[in-house]
Amino acid sequence: MSLMTLAATTIQAQNLDNDFKALQNQVETAYQKNVITETDYNKLKQDHKIIKQAISQAEADGVTTNDERNKIYSKLLRSKKRFSSLTANNKEE
């Protein structure tokens, strides 16, 4: 593996971590401000647990493949969409 490929892989993995941490912060803030219910909060926390496990498994061997990154990204995207819909639904009520 070339150094450029390794650097690109590291940068993309860091972006996933940053996106994941940002989503966690948004969920925590929304829950503290009572924008989402406790049930919704628990669902989102379960999603986060699954994403964190996927990241740990992908990084276990030191190499994160494109397939692993794509799977993590799709889980992260699904969680973001769920969060968006939950906050939008609760604002309408």
URWO-V752926 format. One record per residue. RES is the residue in one letter. SS is DSSP state (hx for helix, st for strand, lp for the rest). Layout:
BEGIN
res-><RES;RES>
ss-><SS;SS>
END
This chain:
BEGIN
res-><M;S;L;M;T;L;A;A;T;T;I;Q;A;Q;N;L;D;N;D;F;K;A;L;Q;N;Q;V;E;T;A;Y;Q;K;N;V;I;T;E;T;D;Y;N;K;L;K;Q;D;H;K;I;I;K;Q;A;I;S;Q;A;E;A;D;G;V;T;T;N;D;E;R;N;K;I;Y;S;K;L;L;R;S;K;K;R;F;S;S;L;T;A;N;N;K;E;E>
ss-><lp;lp;hx;hx;hx;hx;hx;hx;hx;hx;hx;hx;hx;hx;hx;hx;hx;hx;hx;hx;hx;hx;hx;hx;hx;hx;hx;hx;hx;hx;hx;hx;lp;lp;lp;lp;lp;hx;hx;hx;hx;hx;hx;hx;hx;hx;hx;hx;hx;hx;hx;hx;hx;hx;hx;hx;hx;hx;hx;lp;lp;lp;lp;lp;lp;hx;hx;hx;hx;hx;hx;hx;hx;hx;hx;hx;hx;hx;hx;hx;hx;hx;hx;hx;hx;hx;hx;hx;hx;hx;hx;hx;lp>
END
